[in-house]
Amino acid sequence: MNAQNFESADRYSPLTYSSGDVHLPEFRRTTIGLALVFWAIVLVTDSVLWGIAGSSLGKSMIGKLALTGLGALLAYVVSAILWRLRNRSLLLKAGVGLCLAALSAPVYAYADFEIFRWTAYPKPAPFEWLIFGTTLTSATAMFFGWSCLYIALVYTYEAREREHRLAMVREEALAAQMQALRYQVNPHFLFNTLNSIAGLIEEGEVLRAERMTLSLSTFLRATLELDPLRDVPLEVELGLQQEYLGIEQERFSDRMCFSINVPAEVRQALVPNLILQPLIENALKHGVGRSSELTEIRIKAWRDDETLWITIENEIGSSSGEPMPTSLGIGLKNVADRIQARFGYSGYFNARVAEGNLFRVKIGLPLMFGDIGDHVV
């Protein structure tokens, strides 16, 4: 499901990171495992080649093990040097790896000859430059191959660490953004409600203003106790909005009513807390507040496969003579931003004038159930 009709999209500037240390314990285990496989293959290959050259398997085994151990030791030195160069350019590391392979190969090739001569005794095993050159070439390729494998391994783990750090930074940024958007909602609501109370006082409705003030205190206490980064069941969210609508009904008792049509199967679905608050405020401002006639606010929710759909509808009042709004206000924009920041392309937001002068806001959220603590931004 694609996100549609967002008022604005958050744009993130690219983040860059310098290469840091990889997760060393896991990296060491992987390196040791790779080295064991690599030198086991070398041991098997040498056994075959020495058998072709006339060396017996039993007598040459100690020699082959000693040669393989020497090769592993040289590879360890090569790896230690390349590790110190891990933050340098790939071209430099490849060049150093080739040089180290060229330096290690003669040592390995000469040791190969001496061990072979020992295992072949009492048969003569004269030094032959052709055989030595062949061994030298294969040893150079072998150590350079190990260097390339090690460089690739370091690069892979560094890339994984960078991705992990980037994910953590993005998660922290998302949490901060969600919290900021949540706190933009509360002052907006408080401003509207205090204006309502002031209006009642100006009209001489002191008892209604007192009831509204007490209801406001209860509502604010409930909302401020909510963790802005934790989801709440839809039933709790609807309860808060009913409390808010009850507050506003003190002011608009003669021209406001509301209905909530939400089946039991989705009432325990988790939603970001106060996600409906700006939508209700918008319906009051551009619906009830602009009309002298009875205006109904309709809240509806339902499940479609793995998506929770919620709509809020109201007639757009026109008796005040004010022009009809042509763009989203800050409240609706905050909801669109919260959905996009939290769910990305899995969320949906659409606000438009539907049939006649009916204004409809529709949001879609991934359907989630479970304990409140299980879903944290």
C-alpha positions, 0 to 999 in steps of 0.5 A: 500500500502506497502513501498518498496525498501527504501535504509534505514529505520529510526529506533527510539529508545524507549522513556520512560516517567514517570507518570505525572498528567492526564488532571484534569478537564476531569478526575474529570468529569469522576470520578464524573460521575462514582461515581454517577452511582456507588452509585446510584446502591448501593442505589437501592441495599440497597432499595431492601435489606431493603425492604426484611428486613421489612423497608418501602420504604418511611420511609427508603428513608432518611436513605438510602440517608444518608447512601449512602452519608456516603459511597460516603464520605468514597469513596472520602477519599479512592480516595484521598489517592489512588490519592497520590499513583498514581505513585506507583506500581499497587501491592502497590495501590491494597494493600492500596485499600484493607486496606482502604476498610477494614477500611471503611467497619466497619464504613459503616456497623455500620452506616447501622445498626443504620440507619436501627434501626431508620427507623424500629422504633418502631419495635425492631431491636436488634444488630445481629452479623451475619447480621453485619458480612454480611453487613461488608463483602459486604461493604468491597467488595463494597469499594474494588471494588470502589478502583479497579475502581478508580485505573483503571480509573487513569491508563486509563487516565495516559495511554492516557496522555502518548500516547498524549505526545508521539504523540506530541514528535513524531510529533516534531521529525518528523518535525525536521527530515523532515526539516533536510532532506529538508536542506540536499537537498539545499546544494547538489543542490547549489554545482551542480549548482555552478559547472555548472556555473564555468564550463561555465566560464572556457569554456568562455561562460560568457553570458550564465554563467550570465544568469545561475547566474540570473536564480539561484538567482531567483530559490533560492529565490523561494525555500527559501521562501517555508516553508519546512514543508508545501506541495505545489501543484504539478504544483508549484513543476513542475514549480520549476523543469522546472526552474532548468532544464532551468538552467542546459540546459544552460550547456547541451544545445547540449545533454539534453532535457526533457518532462513533461507529467502530466494531469490537474487532478493531477496538484493541488495535494499536494506534499512535496516541492522540493521532485523532486529536488534530482531525477532531479539532479540524472538524470542529474548526471548519465544520461546527465553528463555521456553521450555525446549523446542527453539524455532525462529526462521524468517526468510523473505523474498520479492518481490511485485511492487514490494514486499519482504516479510520475516517472522520467526516463532517459537513463544511459550514458556510454560513459564516461567510468565510472562504472554504479552506484550500489547503491542509492546516497545521493539525492535519499536516502534523498527522500526515507527518506522523504517519509518514515518519512512523510507517513510511509507505505502509501508512496512508493519509488523505484529506479532501472534500467528498460529496457536496460539502462533506469533508473527509479525512481517511487514514490507514495504519498497519493493523497491530495488536498486542501489549502497549509496550510491544509497540514502541517507536 
